[in-house]
Amino acid sequence: MKSLLWINAACLLCANAAYADLLPPQAAAARERFDRNPKAFDRYDVWCEGLGVGQQCTIPGNAFEGGGLGKCNREMQAYASKIDLLCSLSPVPVINRAIPEGSYQVRGYRCEQPKDSEYSKSFAIVMRDEGWTCGTPARVADKFCKELDEGQACTAVVQVEGKEDKFSGVCKQVVSERSVYYQGRMTVTRPVLSCAPYKPTVTPPLNDVGVLQKLLQ
């Protein structure tokens, strides 16, 4: 049993080392700081200005607009060279939009091949099975805009910790994206009519941490 545990631990270390080797030098250095120092961060949003990791923050606006109480948490995107301190809502508002299934549009070379080519014939089968199309798919709507048109007023239901509240909004057409894999990663899209707040909360650009603040970290 001990031998098995040592083997598993060794495999995990090898996997982490291999992952680090794949990262660009700057990203690898940032990942090392992220793992080594739980207080380290390079940038912060306006809601976490003057705050540290784990401290409570407040985003202005109601739950539908993207506002509420939260905590300053560190985040680091894959291959990123900087650690960000962002105000994350807690608890997270839940909106059950009940958007129906529908076709997604594929773009690029996969739809630009001759229709009688072997590639197009085989890809046509994949598209049929996956519900993809090369043309613009029919627009779908969430349950709040189901019987409405773009620009009309709607009412959304937002749930926070089991409590439901209703908020006024407007039906807007947005582009819904989904990341899928077929001979490489690609993004498929479709138009969705969705109930949106009149004034959604917009997060300003991130600020860089000063030299003194970095020393204090």
C-alpha positions in Angstrom: 0.0 0.0 0.0 2.8 2.4 0.9 4.5 1.7 -2.4 1.3 2.5 -4.2 0.9 5.8 -2.4 4.5 6.7 -3.2 3.9 5.9 -6.9 0.7 8.0 -6.9 2.5 10.9 -5.3 5.4 10.6 -7.8 3.0 10.6 -10.7 1.2 13.7 -9.3 4.6 15.5 -9.0 5.5 14.5 -12.5 2.2 15.8 -13.9 2.6 19.1 -12.1 6.2 19.4 -13.4 5.1 18.6 -16.9 2.3 21.2 -16.7 4.8 23.8 -15.5 7.2 22.9 -18.4 4.4 23.6 -20.9 3.8 27.1 -19.5 5.6 30.2 -20.9 8.3 31.4 -18.4 6.3 34.3 -17.2 3.1 32.2 -16.6 5.1 29.5 -14.9 6.6 32.1 -12.5 3.2 33.5 -11.7 1.8 30.0 -11.1 4.6 29.3 -8.7 3.9 32.5 -6.8 0.2 31.7 -6.8 0.8 28.3 -5.2 3.6 29.5 -2.8 2.1 32.7 -1.5 -1.7 32.7 -0.7 -1.6 36.5 -0.3 0.1 37.3 -3.6 -1.7 39.1 -6.4 -0.7 41.5 -9.2 -3.9 43.3 -10.1 -7.2 44.1 -8.4 -10.7 45.2 -9.4 -12.2 48.4 -8.1 -14.4 46.5 -5.7 -11.3 45.0 -3.9 -9.3 48.2 -3.8 -7.6 48.5 -0.4 -8.7 45.0 0.6 -6.8 41.7 0.9 -7.5 38.1 0.0 -10.7 36.8 1.7 -12.0 40.1 2.8 -15.6 41.1 2.2 -16.4 43.4 -0.8 -19.5 45.0 -2.2 -20.5 45.3 -5.9 -23.0 48.1 -6.4 -26.4 47.2 -7.9 -29.0 44.6 -7.2 -28.7 40.8 -7.7 -30.1 41.0 -11.2 -27.7 43.8 -12.2 -24.7 41.8 -10.9 -24.3 43.5 -7.5 -24.3 42.3 -3.9 -21.9 41.2 -1.2 -18.9 39.1 -2.0 -15.4 38.2 -1.1 -12.1 39.2 -2.7 -10.7 36.0 -4.2 -7.6 35.3 -6.3 -8.0 34.1 -9.8 -5.5 33.2 -12.5 -6.4 32.2 -16.0 -4.6 29.4 -17.8 -1.3 30.6 -19.3 -1.8 34.0 -17.6 1.3 35.8 -16.2 -0.6 37.8 -13.6 -2.7 37.0 -10.5 -6.0 38.9 -10.2 -7.9 39.8 -7.0 -11.6 39.9 -7.9 -14.7 40.5 -5.9 -16.8 37.3 -6.3 -20.4 37.4 -5.3 -21.2 35.2 -2.3 -23.8 33.8 -2.3 -24.1 33.7 -6.1 -27.4 34.8 -7.6 -29.2 32.1 -9.6 -31.3 32.8 -12.6 -33.2 29.9 -14.1 -33.7 31.0 -17.7 -34.9 27.7 -19.0 -33.4 28.4 -22.5 -34.6 25.6 -24.8 -32.2 23.4 -26.8 -31.5 24.5 -30.4 -29.0 24.6 -33.2 -25.6 26.2 -33.0 -23.7 27.8 -35.8 -20.3 26.6 -36.9 -18.0 29.1 -38.6 -14.7 28.9 -40.5 -13.0 26.4 -42.8 -15.2 23.5 -41.7 -18.1 25.1 -43.5 -16.1 26.3 -46.5 -15.2 23.0 -48.0 -16.8 21.8 -51.3 -20.1 20.2 -50.5 -19.2 17.0 -52.5 -15.9 16.5 -50.7 -15.4 13.6 -48.3 -14.8 16.0 -45.5 -18.1 17.8 -46.0 -20.0 14.5 -46.2 -18.5 13.2 -43.0 -18.9 16.6 -41.2 -22.5 16.8 -42.3 -23.2 13.6 -40.3 -21.5 15.1 -37.2 -23.5 18.4 -37.5 -26.7 16.5 -37.8 -25.9 14.4 -34.7 -24.7 17.4 -32.7 -27.3 19.9 -33.8 -24.9 22.2 -35.6 -25.5 24.2 -38.7 -23.3 26.3 -41.1 -26.2 28.8 -41.5 -27.7 31.2 -38.9 -29.8 29.1 -36.5 -33.2 30.1 -35.4 -33.3 32.4 -32.4 -34.4 31.0 -29.0 -35.6 32.9 -26.0 -35.4 32.5 -22.3 -38.6 32.0 -20.3 -38.8 35.7 -19.4 -38.8 36.8 -23.1 -40.6 33.7 -24.6 -43.7 35.6 -25.7 -41.9 39.0 -26.2 -39.7 40.7 -28.8 -36.4 42.5 -28.6 -36.7 45.9 -26.8 -39.9 44.9 -24.8 -40.0 45.1 -21.0 -39.6 41.8 -19.2 -39.6 40.6 -15.6 -36.8 38.3 -14.4 -36.8 36.1 -11.3 -33.6 35.9 -9.3 -32.9 33.5 -6.5 -30.4 34.2 -3.7 -30.0 31.6 -1.0 -33.4 30.2 -1.8 -35.2 33.5 -1.7 -36.8 34.7 -5.0 -37.1 38.3 -6.1 -38.5 39.8 -9.3 -36.7 42.5 -11.2 -37.7 44.6 -14.2 -35.6 44.3 -17.4 -35.6 44.5 -21.2 -35.4 41.7 -23.8 -32.1 41.9 -25.6 -30.6 39.6 -28.2 -27.3 38.2 -27.3 -24.9 35.7 -28.8 -24.6 32.5 -26.8 -21.3 30.7 -27.1 -20.4 27.1 -26.5 -16.9 25.5 -26.6 -16.9 22.1 -28.4 -14.4 19.8 -29.7 -14.2 18.3 -33.2 -10.8 17.9 -34.8 -9.7 20.7 -32.4 -11.4 23.1 -30.1 -13.9 25.5 -31.6 -16.7 27.9 -30.5 -20.2 27.5 -31.8 -22.8 30.2 -31.4 -26.5 31.0 -31.6 -28.7 34.0 -31.1 -30.7 34.2 -27.8 -33.3 36.6 -26.7 -32.7 37.2 -23.0 -34.1 39.3 -20.2 -31.3 41.7 -19.2 -31.1 44.5 -16.6 -31.5 48.1 -17.8 -28.2 49.0 -16.1 -26.0 46.0 -15.7 -23.0 46.4 -13.4 -19.8 47.0 -15.5 -16.4 46.3 -13.9 -13.8 48.9 -14.8 -10.3 47.8 -16.0 -8.1 46.1 -13.4 -5.5 48.2 -11.5 -1.9 47.1 -11.0 -0.6 46.6 -7.5 2.0 49.2 -6.3 5.5 48.4 -5.4 4.9 49.0 -1.6 1.8 46.8 -1.6 3.8 44.0 -3.3 6.5 44.2 -0.6 3.8 43.9 2.1 2.5 40.7 0.4 
